[in-house]
Amino acid sequence: MNKECSHCGQYFEPEPGFYLGAMFVSYGFNTAVFIAIWVAVSLLKPDYSLTLLLTLIGVAILVLTPFIYRISRSMWIAFFVPFRGKDLPSSN
Ligand SMILES: [Zn+2]
């Protein structure tokens, strides 16, 4: 992760441990993935086995972890740092 935004200079780590709270955002995303897979498997294969369900969840989490990690941190900083789009310095 960059230390600051290359466009506006916003520092991305306001304090040590700032992104600890992103863990809870990530937990929410992972829970949504679990539930979505569980519902999909229940509808598509009503007599599914626990092994199938856990395998699908494991594969999905392995594939989605890089995305969930980044989007969770982005959401977490967006909670506390307001977007200043109109105040950005001009690039010319
Ligand atoms: Zn920026």
PDB file of the backbone (N, CA, C, O) and the ligand in Angstrom, with CONECT records:
HET     ZN  A 101       1
ATOM      1  N   MET A   1       0.842  -1.188   0.000  1.00  0.00           N
ATOM      2  CA  MET A   1       0.000   0.000   0.000  1.00  0.00           C
ATOM      3  C   MET A   1       0.877   1.239   0.000  1.00  0.00           C
ATOM      4  O   MET A   1       1.861   1.316   0.736  1.00  0.00           O
ATOM      5  N   ASN A   2       0.517   2.201  -0.825  1.00  0.00           N
ATOM      6  CA  ASN A   2       1.280   3.450  -0.888  1.00  0.00           C
ATOM      7  C   ASN A   2       1.134   4.221   0.424  1.00  0.00           C
ATOM      8  O   ASN A   2       0.138   4.081   1.133  1.00  0.00           O
ATOM      9  N   LYS A   3       2.149   5.040   0.735  1.00  0.00           N
ATOM     10  CA  LYS A   3       2.082   5.833   1.961  1.00  0.00           C
ATOM     11  C   LYS A   3       1.103   6.986   1.829  1.00  0.00           C
ATOM     12  O   LYS A   3       0.458   7.384   2.799  1.00  0.00           O
ATOM     13  N   GLU A   4       0.998   7.519   0.613  1.00  0.00           N
ATOM     14  CA  GLU A   4       0.067   8.628   0.399  1.00  0.00           C
ATOM     15  C   GLU A   4      -0.455   8.595  -1.032  1.00  0.00           C
ATOM     16  O   GLU A   4       0.133   7.969  -1.914  1.00  0.00           O
ATOM     17  N   CYS A   5      -1.556   9.274  -1.237  1.00  0.00           N
ATOM     18  CA  CYS A   5      -2.175   9.334  -2.558  1.00  0.00           C
ATOM     19  C   CYS A   5      -1.278  10.126  -3.502  1.00  0.00           C
ATOM     20  O   CYS A   5      -0.824  11.223  -3.176  1.00  0.00           O
ATOM     21  N   SER A   6      -1.031   9.552  -4.676  1.00  0.00           N
ATOM     22  CA  SER A   6      -0.159  10.229  -5.634  1.00  0.00           C
ATOM     23  C   SER A   6      -0.844  11.447  -6.253  1.00  0.00           C
ATOM     24  O   SER A   6      -0.180  12.303  -6.836  1.00  0.00           O
ATOM     25  N   HIS A   7      -2.151  11.524  -6.130  1.00  0.00           N
ATOM     26  CA  HIS A   7      -2.884  12.627  -6.747  1.00  0.00           C
ATOM     27  C   HIS A   7      -3.076  13.809  -5.789  1.00  0.00           C
ATOM     28  O   HIS A   7      -2.770  14.950  -6.135  1.00  0.00           O
ATOM     29  N   CYS A   8      -3.586  13.526  -4.580  1.00  0.00           N
ATOM     30  CA  CYS A   8      -3.911  14.627  -3.660  1.00  0.00           C
ATOM     31  C   CYS A   8      -3.013  14.665  -2.423  1.00  0.00           C
ATOM     32  O   CYS A   8      -3.068  15.620  -1.649  1.00  0.00           O
ATOM     33  N   GLY A   9      -2.185  13.630  -2.231  1.00  0.00           N
ATOM     34  CA  GLY A   9      -1.271  13.648  -1.103  1.00  0.00           C
ATOM     35  C   GLY A   9      -1.868  13.190   0.218  1.00  0.00           C
ATOM     36  O   GLY A   9      -1.217  13.311   1.256  1.00  0.00           O
ATOM     37  N   GLN A  10      -3.098  12.665   0.207  1.00  0.00           N
ATOM     38  CA  GLN A  10      -3.727  12.164   1.439  1.00  0.00           C
ATOM     39  C   GLN A  10      -2.872  11.048   2.024  1.00  0.00           C
ATOM     40  O   GLN A  10      -2.580  10.062   1.347  1.00  0.00           O
ATOM     41  N   TYR A  11      -2.468  11.207   3.295  1.00  0.00           N
ATOM     42  CA  TYR A  11      -1.690  10.172   3.979  1.00  0.00           C
ATOM     43  C   TYR A  11      -2.602   8.996   4.290  1.00  0.00           C
ATOM     44  O   TYR A  11      -3.686   9.186   4.842  1.00  0.00           O
ATOM     45  N   PHE A  12      -2.177   7.770   3.941  1.00  0.00           N
ATOM     46  CA  PHE A  12      -3.058   6.610   4.037  1.00  0.00           C
ATOM     47  C   PHE A  12      -3.018   5.890   5.376  1.00  0.00           C
ATOM     48  O   PHE A  12      -3.815   4.976   5.587  1.00  0.00           O
ATOM     49  N   GLU A  13      -2.119   6.264   6.297  1.00  0.00           N
ATOM     50  CA  GLU A  13      -2.129   5.631   7.616  1.00  0.00           C
ATOM     51  C   GLU A  13      -2.123   6.722   8.671  1.00  0.00           C
ATOM     52  O   GLU A  13      -1.063   7.089   9.178  1.00  0.00           O
ATOM     53  N   PRO A  14      -3.311   7.252   9.012  1.00  0.00           N
ATOM     54  CA  PRO A  14      -3.395   8.383   9.942  1.00  0.00           C
ATOM     55  C   PRO A  14      -2.747   8.109  11.293  1.00  0.00           C
ATOM     56  O   PRO A  14      -2.214   9.032  11.909  1.00  0.00           O
ATOM     57  N   GLU A  15      -2.776   6.859  11.776  1.00  0.00           N
ATOM     58  CA  GLU A  15      -2.167   6.512  13.056  1.00  0.00           C
ATOM     59  C   GLU A  15      -1.787   5.047  13.038  1.00  0.00           C
ATOM     60  O   GLU A  15      -2.334   4.283  12.243  1.00  0.00           O
ATOM     61  N   PRO A  16      -0.840   4.623  13.913  1.00  0.00           N
ATOM     62  CA  PRO A  16      -0.463   3.203  13.945  1.00  0.00           C
ATOM     63  C   PRO A  16      -1.676   2.329  14.286  1.00  0.00           C
ATOM     64  O   PRO A  16      -2.458   2.666  15.175  1.00  0.00           O
ATOM     65  N   GLY A  17      -1.823   1.232  13.591  1.00  0.00           N
ATOM     66  CA  GLY A  17      -2.938   0.322  13.841  1.00  0.00           C
ATOM     67  C   GLY A  17      -4.267   0.825  13.319  1.00  0.00           C
ATOM     68  O   GLY A  17      -5.315   0.292  13.683  1.00  0.00           O
ATOM     69  N   PHE A  18      -4.244   1.829  12.482  1.00  0.00           N
ATOM     70  CA  PHE A  18      -5.487   2.414  11.985  1.00  0.00           C
ATOM     71  C   PHE A  18      -6.372   1.374  11.312  1.00  0.00           C
ATOM     72  O   PHE A  18      -7.592   1.399  11.472  1.00  0.00           O
ATOM     73  N   TYR A  19      -5.769   0.467  10.565  1.00  0.00           N
ATOM     74  CA  TYR A  19      -6.558  -0.476   9.771  1.00  0.00           C
ATOM     75  C   TYR A  19      -7.015  -1.709  10.549  1.00  0.00           C
ATOM     76  O   TYR A  19      -7.563  -2.639   9.957  1.00  0.00           O
ATOM     77  N   LEU A  20      -6.800  -1.731  11.852  1.00  0.00           N
ATOM     78  CA  LEU A  20      -7.301  -2.851  12.651  1.00  0.00           C
ATOM     79  C   LEU A  20      -8.815  -2.968  12.507  1.00  0.00           C
ATOM     80  O   LEU A  20      -9.356  -4.074  12.466  1.00  0.00           O
ATOM     81  N   GLY A  21      -9.496  -1.830  12.430  1.00  0.00           N
ATOM     82  CA  GLY A  21     -10.947  -1.841  12.288  1.00  0.00           C
ATOM     83  C   GLY A  21     -11.408  -2.400  10.950  1.00  0.00           C
ATOM     84  O   GLY A  21     -12.549  -2.845  10.826  1.00  0.00           O
ATOM     85  N   ALA A  22     -10.530  -2.382   9.942  1.00  0.00           N
ATOM     86  CA  ALA A  22     -10.890  -2.942   8.637  1.00  0.00           C
ATOM     87  C   ALA A  22     -11.141  -4.439   8.751  1.00  0.00           C
ATOM     88  O   ALA A  22     -11.804  -5.034   7.902  1.00  0.00           O
ATOM     89  N   MET A  23     -10.607  -5.038   9.806  1.00  0.00           N
ATOM     90  CA  MET A  23     -10.837  -6.462  10.054  1.00  0.00           C
ATOM     91  C   MET A  23     -12.342  -6.730  10.206  1.00  0.00           C
ATOM     92  O   MET A  23     -12.833  -7.769   9.764  1.00  0.00           O
ATOM     93  N   PHE A  24     -13.058  -5.815  10.816  1.00  0.00           N
ATOM     94  CA  PHE A  24     -14.494  -6.021  11.019  1.00  0.00           C
ATOM     95  C   PHE A  24     -15.255  -5.851   9.708  1.00  0.00           C
ATOM     96  O   PHE A  24     -16.253  -6.532   9.473  1.00  0.00           O
ATOM     97  N   VAL A  25     -14.787  -4.949   8.862  1.00  0.00           N
ATOM     98  CA  VAL A  25     -15.396  -4.797   7.534  1.00  0.00           C
ATOM     99  C   VAL A  25     -15.156  -6.083   6.738  1.00  0.00           C
ATOM    100  O   VAL A  25     -16.062  -6.596   6.081  1.00  0.00           O
ATOM    101  N   SER A  26     -13.936  -6.591   6.805  1.00  0.00           N
ATOM    102  CA  SER A  26     -13.585  -7.831   6.117  1.00  0.00           C
ATOM    103  C   SER A  26     -14.430  -8.999   6.631  1.00  0.00           C
ATOM    104  O   SER A  26     -14.872  -9.845   5.854  1.00  0.00           O
ATOM    105  N   TYR A  27     -14.648  -9.035   7.934  1.00  0.00           N
ATOM    106  CA  TYR A  27     -15.498 -10.074   8.532  1.00  0.00           C
ATOM    107  C   TYR A  27     -16.896 -10.038   7.925  1.00  0.00           C
ATOM    108  O   TYR A  27     -17.475 -11.080   7.619  1.00  0.00           O
ATOM    109  N   GLY A  28     -17.432  -8.837   7.755  1.00  0.00           N
ATOM    110  CA  GLY A  28     -18.749  -8.683   7.146  1.00  0.00           C
ATOM    111  C   GLY A  28     -18.778  -9.205   5.712  1.00  0.00           C
ATOM    112  O   GLY A  28     -19.703  -9.916   5.319  1.00  0.00           O
ATOM    113  N   PHE A  29     -17.757  -8.846   4.938  1.00  0.00           N
ATOM    114  CA  PHE A  29     -17.695  -9.328   3.548  1.00  0.00           C
ATOM    115  C   PHE A  29     -17.582 -10.848   3.501  1.00  0.00           C
ATOM    116  O   PHE A  29     -18.265 -11.501   2.712  1.00  0.00           O
ATOM    117  N   ASN A  30     -16.721 -11.410   4.348  1.00  0.00           N
ATOM    118  CA  ASN A  30     -16.539 -12.864   4.335  1.00  0.00           C
ATOM    119  C   ASN A  30     -17.818 -13.583   4.761  1.00  0.00           C
ATOM    120  O   ASN A  30     -18.156 -14.631   4.211  1.00  0.00           O
ATOM    121  N   THR A  31     -18.516 -13.029   5.727  1.00  0.00           N
ATOM    122  CA  THR A  31     -19.783 -13.626   6.144  1.00  0.00           C
ATOM    123  C   THR A  31     -20.790 -13.596   4.996  1.00  0.00           C
ATOM    124  O   THR A  31     -21.528 -14.560   4.790  1.00  0.00           O
ATOM    125  N   ALA A  32     -20.821 -12.494   4.250  1.00  0.00           N
ATOM    126  CA  ALA A  32     -21.713 -12.406   3.094  1.00  0.00           C
ATOM    127  C   ALA A  32     -21.351 -13.469   2.049  1.00  0.00           C
ATOM    128  O   ALA A  32     -22.237 -14.068   1.439  1.00  0.00           O
ATOM    129  N   VAL A  33     -20.055 -13.700   1.843  1.00  0.00           N
ATOM    130  CA  VAL A  33     -19.619 -14.730   0.887  1.00  0.00           C
ATOM    131  C   VAL A  33     -20.063 -16.108   1.372  1.00  0.00           C
ATOM    132  O   VAL A  33     -20.569 -16.915   0.592  1.00  0.00           O
ATOM    133  N   PHE A  34     -19.871 -16.370   2.664  1.00  0.00           N
ATOM    134  CA  PHE A  34     -20.276 -17.673   3.212  1.00  0.00           C
ATOM    135  C   PHE A  34     -21.759 -17.911   2.992  1.00  0.00           C
ATOM    136  O   PHE A  34     -22.169 -18.976   2.529  1.00  0.00           O
ATOM    137  N   ILE A  35     -22.558 -16.908   3.328  1.00  0.00           N
ATOM    138  CA  ILE A  35     -24.008 -17.064   3.224  1.00  0.00           C
ATOM    139  C   ILE A  35     -24.422 -17.219   1.757  1.00  0.00           C
ATOM    140  O   ILE A  35     -25.281 -18.042   1.441  1.00  0.00           O
ATOM    141  N   ALA A  36     -23.817 -16.435   0.864  1.00  0.00           N
ATOM    142  CA  ALA A  36     -24.161 -16.539  -0.557  1.00  0.00           C
ATOM    143  C   ALA A  36     -23.849 -17.932  -1.093  1.00  0.00           C
ATOM    144  O   ALA A  36     -24.646 -18.502  -1.839  1.00  0.00           O
ATOM    145  N   ILE A  37     -22.701 -18.481  -0.721  1.00  0.00           N
ATOM    146  CA  ILE A  37     -22.341 -19.824  -1.189  1.00  0.00           C
ATOM    147  C   ILE A  37     -23.277 -20.868  -0.585  1.00  0.00           C
ATOM    148  O   ILE A  37     -23.706 -21.793  -1.275  1.00  0.00           O
ATOM    149  N   TRP A  38     -23.587 -20.723   0.679  1.00  0.00           N
ATOM    150  CA  TRP A  38     -24.472 -21.668   1.340  1.00  0.00           C
ATOM    151  C   TRP A  38     -25.861 -21.666   0.672  1.00  0.00           C
ATOM    152  O   TRP A  38     -26.432 -22.725   0.414  1.00  0.00           O
ATOM    153  N   VAL A  39     -26.386 -20.481   0.402  1.00  0.00           N
ATOM    154  CA  VAL A  39     -27.700 -20.389  -0.250  1.00  0.00           C
ATOM    155  C   VAL A  39     -27.632 -20.981  -1.658  1.00  0.00           C
ATOM    156  O   VAL A  39     -28.515 -21.738  -2.061  1.00  0.00           O
ATOM    157  N   ALA A  40     -26.575 -20.631  -2.406  1.00  0.00           N
ATOM    158  CA  ALA A  40     -26.452 -21.140  -3.777  1.00  0.00           C
ATOM    159  C   ALA A  40     -26.356 -22.662  -3.800  1.00  0.00           C
ATOM    160  O   ALA A  40     -27.020 -23.321  -4.599  1.00  0.00           O
ATOM    161  N   VAL A  41     -25.527 -23.212  -2.919  1.00  0.00           N
ATOM    162  CA  VAL A  41     -25.376 -24.677  -2.882  1.00  0.00           C
ATOM    163  C   VAL A  41     -26.680 -25.334  -2.440  1.00  0.00           C
ATOM    164  O   VAL A  41     -27.060 -26.379  -2.967  1.00  0.00           O
ATOM    165  N   SER A  42     -27.359 -24.731  -1.484  1.00  0.00           N
ATOM    166  CA  SER A  42     -28.628 -25.301  -1.003  1.00  0.00           C
ATOM    167  C   SER A  42     -29.672 -25.331  -2.107  1.00  0.00           C
ATOM    168  O   SER A  42     -30.462 -26.271  -2.191  1.00  0.00           O
ATOM    169  N   LEU A  43     -29.680 -24.308  -2.954  1.00  0.00           N
ATOM    170  CA  LEU A  43     -30.656 -24.252  -4.039  1.00  0.00           C
ATOM    171  C   LEU A  43     -30.268 -25.159  -5.200  1.00  0.00           C
ATOM    172  O   LEU A  43     -31.128 -25.816  -5.787  1.00  0.00           O
ATOM    173  N   LEU A  44     -28.982 -25.200  -5.536  1.00  0.00           N
ATOM    174  CA  LEU A  44     -28.545 -25.958  -6.708  1.00  0.00           C
ATOM    175  C   LEU A  44     -28.381 -27.446  -6.425  1.00  0.00           C
ATOM    176  O   LEU A  44     -28.579 -28.271  -7.317  1.00  0.00           O
ATOM    177  N   LYS A  45     -28.023 -27.794  -5.200  1.00  0.00           N
ATOM    178  CA  LYS A  45     -27.769 -29.202  -4.855  1.00  0.00           C
ATOM    179  C   LYS A  45     -28.256 -29.430  -3.424  1.00  0.00           C
ATOM    180  O   LYS A  45     -27.465 -29.425  -2.481  1.00  0.00           O
ATOM    181  N   PRO A  46     -29.576 -29.631  -3.275  1.00  0.00           N
ATOM    182  CA  PRO A  46     -30.157 -29.733  -1.925  1.00  0.00           C
ATOM    183  C   PRO A  46     -29.541 -30.829  -1.045  1.00  0.00           C
ATOM    184  O   PRO A  46     -29.559 -30.711   0.180  1.00  0.00           O
ATOM    185  N   ASP A  47     -29.001 -31.888  -1.648  1.00  0.00           N
ATOM    186  CA  ASP A  47     -28.401 -32.964  -0.843  1.00  0.00           C
ATOM    187  C   ASP A  47     -26.882 -32.819  -0.765  1.00  0.00           C
ATOM    188  O   ASP A  47     -26.156 -33.812  -0.798  1.00  0.00           O
ATOM    189  N   TYR A  48     -26.404 -31.570  -0.660  1.00  0.00           N
ATOM    190  CA  TYR A  48     -24.961 -31.322  -0.635  1.00  0.00           C
ATOM    191  C   TYR A  48     -24.317 -31.906   0.622  1.00  0.00           C
ATOM    192  O   TYR A  48     -24.968 -32.119   1.644  1.00  0.00           O
ATOM    193  N   SER A  49     -23.014 -32.154   0.503  1.00  0.00           N
ATOM    194  CA  SER A  49     -22.276 -32.629   1.674  1.00  0.00           C
ATOM    195  C   SER A  49     -21.531 -31.449   2.307  1.00  0.00           C
ATOM    196  O   SER A  49     -21.263 -30.444   1.648  1.00  0.00           O
ATOM    197  N   LEU A  50     -21.209 -31.588   3.572  1.00  0.00           N
ATOM    198  CA  LEU A  50     -20.462 -30.547   4.277  1.00  0.00           C
ATOM    199  C   LEU A  50     -19.095 -30.337   3.639  1.00  0.00           C
ATOM    200  O   LEU A  50     -18.586 -29.218   3.588  1.00  0.00           O
ATOM    201  N   THR A  51     -18.504 -31.435   3.150  1.00  0.00           N
ATOM    202  CA  THR A  51     -17.192 -31.337   2.492  1.00  0.00           C
ATOM    203  C   THR A  51     -17.270 -30.439   1.263  1.00  0.00           C
ATOM    204  O   THR A  51     -16.395 -29.602   1.041  1.00  0.00           O
ATOM    205  N   LEU A  52     -18.326 -30.617   0.463  1.00  0.00           N
ATOM    206  CA  LEU A  52     -18.500 -29.772  -0.725  1.00  0.00           C
ATOM    207  C   LEU A  52     -18.646 -28.308  -0.321  1.00  0.00           C
ATOM    208  O   LEU A  52     -18.007 -27.431  -0.903  1.00  0.00           O
ATOM    209  N   LEU A  53     -19.482 -28.051   0.670  1.00  0.00           N
ATOM    210  CA  LEU A  53     -19.714 -26.673   1.104  1.00  0.00           C
ATOM    211  C   LEU A  53     -18.421 -26.027   1.606  1.00  0.00           C
ATOM    212  O   LEU A  53     -18.097 -24.904   1.221  1.00  0.00           O
ATOM    213  N   LEU A  54     -17.694 -26.726   2.453  1.00  0.00           N
ATOM    214  CA  LEU A  54     -16.463 -26.164   3.009  1.00  0.00           C
ATOM    215  C   LEU A  54     -15.393 -25.981   1.934  1.00  0.00           C
ATOM    216  O   LEU A  54     -14.612 -25.031   1.985  1.00  0.00           O
ATOM    217  N   THR A  55     -15.359 -26.896   0.958  1.00  0.00           N
ATOM    218  CA  THR A  55     -14.395 -26.762  -0.135  1.00  0.00           C
ATOM    219  C   THR A  55     -14.699 -25.526  -0.972  1.00  0.00           C
ATOM    220  O   THR A  55     -13.800 -24.754  -1.304  1.00  0.00           O
ATOM    221  N   LEU A  56     -15.978 -25.346  -1.312  1.00  0.00           N
ATOM    222  CA  LEU A  56     -16.358 -24.167  -2.096  1.00  0.00           C
ATOM    223  C   LEU A  56     -16.063 -22.876  -1.339  1.00  0.00           C
ATOM    224  O   LEU A  56     -15.562 -21.914  -1.921  1.00  0.00           O
ATOM    225  N   ILE A  57     -16.371 -22.852  -0.049  1.00  0.00           N
ATOM    226  CA  ILE A  57     -16.099 -21.659   0.753  1.00  0.00           C
ATOM    227  C   ILE A  57     -14.598 -21.399   0.823  1.00  0.00           C
ATOM    228  O   ILE A  57     -14.156 -20.257   0.705  1.00  0.00           O
ATOM    229  N   GLY A  58     -13.819 -22.457   1.013  1.00  0.00           N
ATOM    230  CA  GLY A  58     -12.360 -22.300   1.080  1.00  0.00           C
ATOM    231  C   GLY A  58     -11.784 -21.748  -0.209  1.00  0.00           C
ATOM    232  O   GLY A  58     -10.941 -20.851  -0.182  1.00  0.00           O
ATOM    233  N   VAL A  59     -12.233 -22.280  -1.340  1.00  0.00           N
ATOM    234  CA  VAL A  59     -11.744 -21.804  -2.639  1.00  0.00           C
ATOM    235  C   VAL A  59     -12.155 -20.346  -2.855  1.00  0.00           C
ATOM    236  O   VAL A  59     -11.352 -19.525  -3.299  1.00  0.00           O
ATOM    237  N   ALA A  60     -13.411 -20.034  -2.537  1.00  0.00           N
ATOM    238  CA  ALA A  60     -13.899 -18.662  -2.722  1.00  0.00           C
ATOM    239  C   ALA A  60     -13.101 -17.691  -1.863  1.00  0.00           C
ATOM    240  O   ALA A  60     -12.746 -16.609  -2.331  1.00  0.00           O
ATOM    241  N   ILE A  61     -12.814 -18.051  -0.628  1.00  0.00           N
ATOM    242  CA  ILE A  61     -12.067 -17.158   0.248  1.00  0.00           C
ATOM    243  C   ILE A  61     -10.635 -16.979  -0.248  1.00  0.00           C
ATOM    244  O   ILE A  61     -10.089 -15.877  -0.197  1.00  0.00           O
ATOM    245  N   LEU A  62     -10.026 -18.067  -0.727  1.00  0.00           N
ATOM    246  CA  LEU A  62      -8.666 -17.942  -1.264  1.00  0.00           C
ATOM    247  C   LEU A  62      -8.637 -16.998  -2.461  1.00  0.00           C
ATOM    248  O   LEU A  62      -7.724 -16.183  -2.593  1.00  0.00           O
ATOM    249  N   VAL A  63      -9.632 -17.111  -3.325  1.00  0.00           N
ATOM    250  CA  VAL A  63      -9.679 -16.278  -4.523  1.00  0.00           C
ATOM    251  C   VAL A  63     -10.023 -14.831  -4.172  1.00  0.00           C
ATOM    252  O   VAL A  63      -9.454 -13.905  -4.750  1.00  0.00           O
ATOM    253  N   LEU A  64     -10.940 -14.631  -3.239  1.00  0.00           N
ATOM    254  CA  LEU A  64     -11.456 -13.288  -2.950  1.00  0.00           C
ATOM    255  C   LEU A  64     -10.663 -12.512  -1.900  1.00  0.00           C
ATOM    256  O   LEU A  64     -10.855 -11.304  -1.761  1.00  0.00           O
ATOM    257  N   THR A  65      -9.776 -13.179  -1.159  1.00  0.00           N
ATOM    258  CA  THR A  65      -9.051 -12.498  -0.079  1.00  0.00           C
ATOM    259  C   THR A  65      -8.304 -11.239  -0.538  1.00  0.00           C
ATOM    260  O   THR A  65      -8.403 -10.214   0.137  1.00  0.00           O
ATOM    261  N   PRO A  66      -7.572 -11.267  -1.637  1.00  0.00           N
ATOM    262  CA  PRO A  66      -6.881 -10.024  -2.041  1.00  0.00           C
ATOM    263  C   PRO A  66      -7.851  -8.876  -2.302  1.00  0.00           C
ATOM    264  O   PRO A  66      -7.562  -7.731  -1.954  1.00  0.00           O
ATOM    265  N   PHE A  67      -8.984  -9.168  -2.904  1.00  0.00           N
ATOM    266  CA  PHE A  67      -9.983  -8.131  -3.176  1.00  0.00           C
ATOM    267  C   PHE A  67     -10.636  -7.650  -1.878  1.00  0.00           C
ATOM    268  O   PHE A  67     -10.770  -6.447  -1.657  1.00  0.00           O
ATOM    269  N   ILE A  68     -11.041  -8.588  -1.025  1.00  0.00           N
ATOM    270  CA  ILE A  68     -11.709  -8.217   0.230  1.00  0.00           C
ATOM    271  C   ILE A  68     -10.761  -7.422   1.131  1.00  0.00           C
ATOM    272  O   ILE A  68     -11.182  -6.476   1.795  1.00  0.00           O
ATOM    273  N   TYR A  69      -9.498  -7.803   1.152  1.00  0.00           N
ATOM    274  CA  TYR A  69      -8.507  -7.081   1.959  1.00  0.00           C
ATOM    275  C   TYR A  69      -8.432  -5.617   1.543  1.00  0.00           C
ATOM    276  O   TYR A  69      -8.453  -4.718   2.383  1.00  0.00           O
ATOM    277  N   ARG A  70      -8.345  -5.393   0.243  1.00  0.00           N
ATOM    278  CA  ARG A  70      -8.192  -4.014  -0.247  1.00  0.00           C
ATOM    279  C   ARG A  70      -9.475  -3.210  -0.098  1.00  0.00           C
ATOM    280  O   ARG A  70      -9.435  -2.054   0.323  1.00  0.00           O
ATOM    281  N   ILE A  71     -10.599  -3.802  -0.436  1.00  0.00           N
ATOM    282  CA  ILE A  71     -11.857  -3.051  -0.363  1.00  0.00           C
ATOM    283  C   ILE A  71     -12.209  -2.753   1.103  1.00  0.00           C
ATOM    284  O   ILE A  71     -12.816  -1.721   1.390  1.00  0.00           O
ATOM    285  N   SER A  72     -11.841  -3.636   2.023  1.00  0.00           N
ATOM    286  CA  SER A  72     -12.102  -3.399   3.439  1.00  0.00           C
ATOM    287  C   SER A  72     -11.290  -2.213   3.951  1.00  0.00           C
ATOM    288  O   SER A  72     -11.804  -1.370   4.686  1.00  0.00           O
ATOM    289  N   ARG A  73     -10.021  -2.153   3.558  1.00  0.00           N
ATOM    290  CA  ARG A  73      -9.190  -1.019   3.976  1.00  0.00           C
ATOM    291  C   ARG A  73      -9.685   0.281   3.353  1.00  0.00           C
ATOM    292  O   ARG A  73      -9.683   1.327   4.002  1.00  0.00           O
ATOM    293  N   SER A  74     -10.109   0.211   2.089  1.00  0.00           N
ATOM    294  CA  SER A  74     -10.637   1.403   1.418  1.00  0.00           C
ATOM    295  C   SER A  74     -11.897   1.895   2.115  1.00  0.00           C
ATOM    296  O   SER A  74     -12.068   3.095   2.327  1.00  0.00           O
ATOM    297  N   MET A  75     -12.777   0.966   2.471  1.00  0.00           N
ATOM    298  CA  MET A  75     -14.011   1.360   3.154  1.00  0.00           C
ATOM    299  C   MET A  75     -13.700   1.941   4.524  1.00  0.00           C
ATOM    300  O   MET A  75     -14.314   2.922   4.943  1.00  0.00           O
ATOM    301  N   TRP A  76     -12.746   1.332   5.220  1.00  0.00           N
ATOM    302  CA  TRP A  76     -12.418   1.796   6.571  1.00  0.00           C
ATOM    303  C   TRP A  76     -11.891   3.223   6.564  1.00  0.00           C
ATOM    304  O   TRP A  76     -12.301   4.037   7.392  1.00  0.00           O
ATOM    305  N   ILE A  77     -10.984   3.540   5.638  1.00  0.00           N
ATOM    306  CA  ILE A  77     -10.461   4.906   5.599  1.00  0.00           C
ATOM    307  C   ILE A  77     -11.533   5.872   5.107  1.00  0.00           C
ATOM    308  O   ILE A  77     -11.519   7.048   5.470  1.00  0.00           O
ATOM    309  N   ALA A  78     -12.472   5.382   4.274  1.00  0.00           N
ATOM    310  CA  ALA A  78     -13.541   6.254   3.789  1.00  0.00           C
ATOM    311  C   ALA A  78     -14.500   6.641   4.920  1.00  0.00           C
ATOM    312  O   ALA A  78     -15.156   7.680   4.850  1.00  0.00           O
ATOM    313  N   PHE A  79     -14.581   5.799   5.973  1.00  0.00           N
ATOM    314  CA  PHE A  79     -15.423   6.143   7.123  1.00  0.00           C
ATOM    315  C   PHE A  79     -14.898   7.377   7.852  1.00  0.00           C
ATOM    316  O   PHE A  79     -15.680   8.151   8.403  1.00  0.00           O
ATOM    317  N   PHE A  80     -13.563   7.566   7.858  1.00  0.00           N
ATOM    318  CA  PHE A  80     -12.946   8.579   8.715  1.00  0.00           C
ATOM    319  C   PHE A  80     -12.325   9.740   7.966  1.00  0.00           C
ATOM    320  O   PHE A  80     -12.165  10.821   8.534  1.00  0.00           O
ATOM    321  N   VAL A  81     -11.973   9.545   6.709  1.00  0.00           N
ATOM    322  CA  VAL A  81     -11.343  10.612   5.931  1.00  0.00           C
ATOM    323  C   VAL A  81     -12.328  11.050   4.862  1.00  0.00           C
ATOM    324  O   VAL A  81     -12.637  10.281   3.952  1.00  0.00           O
ATOM    325  N   PRO A  82     -12.824  12.274   4.959  1.00  0.00           N
ATOM    326  CA  PRO A  82     -13.810  12.730   3.978  1.00  0.00           C
ATOM    327  C   PRO A  82     -13.204  12.884   2.587  1.00  0.00           C
ATOM    328  O   PRO A  82     -12.034  13.235   2.434  1.00  0.00           O
ATOM    329  N   PHE A  83     -14.022  12.616   1.588  1.00  0.00           N
ATOM    330  CA  PHE A  83     -13.599  12.790   0.205  1.00  0.00           C
ATOM    331  C   PHE A  83     -13.588  14.284  -0.116  1.00  0.00           C
ATOM    332  O   PHE A  83     -14.574  14.984   0.117  1.00  0.00           O
ATOM    333  N   ARG A  84     -12.471  14.762  -0.650  1.00  0.00           N
ATOM    334  CA  ARG A  84     -12.335  16.180  -0.942  1.00  0.00           C
ATOM    335  C   ARG A  84     -12.161  16.399  -2.439  1.00  0.00           C
ATOM    336  O   ARG A  84     -11.274  17.142  -2.857  1.00  0.00           O
ATOM    337  N   GLY A  85     -12.986  15.770  -3.237  1.00  0.00           N
ATOM    338  CA  GLY A  85     -12.819  15.807  -4.679  1.00  0.00           C
ATOM    339  C   GLY A  85     -12.737  17.201  -5.255  1.00  0.00           C
ATOM    340  O   GLY A  85     -11.936  17.456  -6.154  1.00  0.00           O
ATOM    341  N   LYS A  86     -13.564  18.118  -4.744  1.00  0.00           N
ATOM    342  CA  LYS A  86     -13.576  19.467  -5.313  1.00  0.00           C
ATOM    343  C   LYS A  86     -12.395  20.297  -4.849  1.00  0.00           C
ATOM    344  O   LYS A  86     -12.092  21.319  -5.463  1.00  0.00           O
ATOM    345  N   ASP A  87     -11.712  19.885  -3.772  1.00  0.00           N
ATOM    346  CA  ASP A  87     -10.582  20.647  -3.256  1.00  0.00           C
ATOM    347  C   ASP A  87      -9.254  20.168  -3.815  1.00  0.00           C
ATOM    348  O   ASP A  87      -8.204  20.689  -3.441  1.00  0.00           O
ATOM    349  N   LEU A  88      -9.283  19.179  -4.709  1.00  0.00           N
ATOM    350  CA  LEU A  88      -8.026  18.636  -5.214  1.00  0.00           C
ATOM    351  C   LEU A  88      -7.266  19.719  -5.979  1.00  0.00           C
ATOM    352  O   LEU A  88      -7.858  20.503  -6.720  1.00  0.00           O
ATOM    353  N   PRO A  89      -5.955  19.749  -5.788  1.00  0.00           N
ATOM    354  CA  PRO A  89      -5.164  20.715  -6.546  1.00  0.00           C
ATOM    355  C   PRO A  89      -5.206  20.366  -8.032  1.00  0.00           C
ATOM    356  O   PRO A  89      -5.229  19.189  -8.393  1.00  0.00           O
ATOM    357  N   SER A  90      -5.217  21.359  -8.872  1.00  0.00           N
ATOM    358  CA  SER A  90      -5.255  21.086 -10.310  1.00  0.00           C
ATOM    359  C   SER A  90      -3.918  20.507 -10.751  1.00  0.00           C
ATOM    360  O   SER A  90      -2.879  20.801 -10.160  1.00  0.00           O
ATOM    361  N   SER A  91      -3.950  19.684 -11.790  1.00  0.00           N
ATOM    362  CA  SER A  91      -2.739  18.979 -12.213  1.00  0.00           C
ATOM    363  C   SER A  91      -1.962  19.752 -13.273  1.00  0.00           C
ATOM    364  O   SER A  91      -0.947  19.256 -13.761  1.00  0.00           O
ATOM    365  N   ASN A  92      -2.410  20.952 -13.643  1.00  0.00           N
ATOM    366  CA  ASN A  92      -1.663  21.682 -14.675  1.00  0.00           C
ATOM    367  C   ASN A  92      -0.809  22.800 -14.099  1.00  0.00           C
ATOM    368  O   ASN A  92      -0.125  23.500 -14.845  1.00  0.00           O
TER     369      ASN A  92
HETATM  370 ZN    ZN A 101      -6.183  11.252  -3.483  1.00  0.00          ZN2+
END
